[in-house]
Amino acid sequence: PFTDVRTSDWFYEDVAFVYSEGIFSGTSAVTFSPNASMTRAMLVTVLYRMAGSPKVEGKVSEKFSDCTDGSWYADAVLWASANKVVDGYEDGTFKPTKSITRQEMAKVLYGYDKIGGKTAEGITEKLTYTDLDAIADWALEAVTYCTAEKYLAGSNGAFSPKGTATRAMGAKVLMNMTKEAA
């Protein structure tokens, strides 16, 4: 139903899938904004939907000083924090509108899979990205895991860990995760 997603786009099937599954919504009634940055709040919200939108307790404003109770992301942020999918920052913020990088996305996806008992233990994948040295130490296990699970892949041999994840990329990753779980 989106005017900015065409059948010829590389992400068409991904967007159609995540929309039909109720995992992703548009940015308006008629747009998906595939090239817009994926934010921290967007990512935890789609993962929260994948988890079945379980009931949460508490107020997000009491957990993170920059989050608003009753916002579209409030329950998802509470859920993600309670389940150790993702943490906030040392200053007590979550930064819901901050664009998420590819290595941060890997860390969050890995945190989500840990809820279901999946870990990197036993994965023998050897990363061959040309920019392997640019991946932060805190993200290396998660990038290895997400690469082995085929959630994320590089482009032209590079992972681009500090590159911003787009909504189209998020749709692709979530479709990969859903199909891997099936």
N, C-alpha and C positions, 0 to 999 in steps of 0.2 A: 504493500500500500504506500510505499515511499517514493516520492518524486525524484529523490537523489540517489536511488539505487536502480541501476538498469540491468537487464538480463546479460549484457555483455561485460559487466564488471567482474573482476576476479573474485570478489567477495559476495556476489549475488546469492549463491546457494547457502553460504554461511549465514548471511543476514536473514534470508527466508527461513532457514531452519531455526535459528535462535528466537526469531520473532514468533513463529508458529508454535514453538514449545513454551512460549511465555517467559523465556529467560531474559530477553532484551525487550525494551520498549523503544519507541522513537523519541527524538528530541522535541517533536511536535506531532500533531495528528498526521502530517504528511511528509515529514522528513526524518531520516535516520542519522544524518551527519556522519557518514562513514569516515571522513578524513579528520574529524575533530578529535582532540586528545581524549583518551580514556582517563578519567579521574579516579582517585582512590575510592571515593564514594560509589562511583559507577561500578567498579570492579567488585567491591564487597556486596553490592546490591544484587548483581547477577548471580554471584555465588550463593548468596542467601536464598534467592529464588530456586536455584538448583538443589539446595538442601531442603526445599519444601516450605520455606518461610516459617520456621518454627517460632513458637511464642518466646518472647524475651521479657526479662524483668528489668526494671530500673529506668533511669532517665539518662539519655545520652549526654545531656548538658552537665550532669554530675560526673560523668566519666571523662569527657573531653571538653575543655573550655571553649573550643571553637565550633562545637556541634549544637544544633538546634533541636529541641524536643518537638516531635510531630513532623519533622522534615521527611522528605521522601526516602532519605537514607538512614534515618534514626535507628530503626529496628535492625537493619543490616549491620550497621557499625557496632551496635551493642552485641549482636550475635557473633560477629567476627572477632571482637575483642575477647568476649567470654570464652570462645573456643580456640583462642590463640592462633587464629588464621592470620591475623595481622595485629600489630601493636600500634600505639600512638607514638608520639615523639616525647623526648625527655622533658620538654616544657609543658606537658599536659595537653597538647593539642593532637588532633587527628589529621588535620589538613584535608578535609573532604574534597575540596575543589582543586587540589594539587594534581597536575598531570602525573601519571605513573610511568616510570621507565620500564624498559623490557626486563631488566634484572629485578626490579621491584615486583613486577608482575609475576615473574617466575617464583619469587619468594612467597607471594600470597597464594598462588596456585598450589605450591608445595604444602603450604600451611593448611589449605583446604583438604587436600588429599590425606594429610596426616590424621584428620578427624576420622576418616574411614579406615585407618590402620595401615595405609600405604606409606612406605618410606623408601629412601634411597639405598637402604641396606641391600646388598647383593647386586646392585647395579654396577656393571663393569664397563659402561659406556665411557669411552675416552673422547673428550671434547677435542675437536680439531679446528675450532674457529680461529681465524687469522688474528682476531683481537682478543684472544683468551686472556692475555695479561691485563686487559681493561676491565674484566669482570671483577667486581669487588669480592673480597674474601667471604663476606657474610652472605653473598648470593651464589657462590660457586656450587655448593651442594644442590641448591634449588635449580639452577640452570642445568646442571648435569641431569637431575631427575626429570625436569620438563623436556629436555632434549631426548632422553631415553624413552619417555612415555609418548613422544611425538606430539606434545602439546605446542611446543615452540621449535622453530628452526631458524637458522640464519638465512642471510641473503648474500649471494656472491661470496660465500665462505666466511662471512663475518656475522657475529651475533648482535653487534651494536647495543651493548648493555645499557648505555646511557641514553639511547634513542627513546623518544616518546612513543608509547603504544597508542594506536588510534582505535576508534570504535570498530572499524572494519577488522582490524587485527584481533581485537577482543572477541568479536563474533566468530572468527576463524578458530581461535584458541578454545572458546567454550564449546563450539561444535565438535572439535577434536576430542575434548575431555568427555563430552556426553557420549560420543560414539565409542570411545575407548572403554567406557564404563558399561556399555550395553552388551 
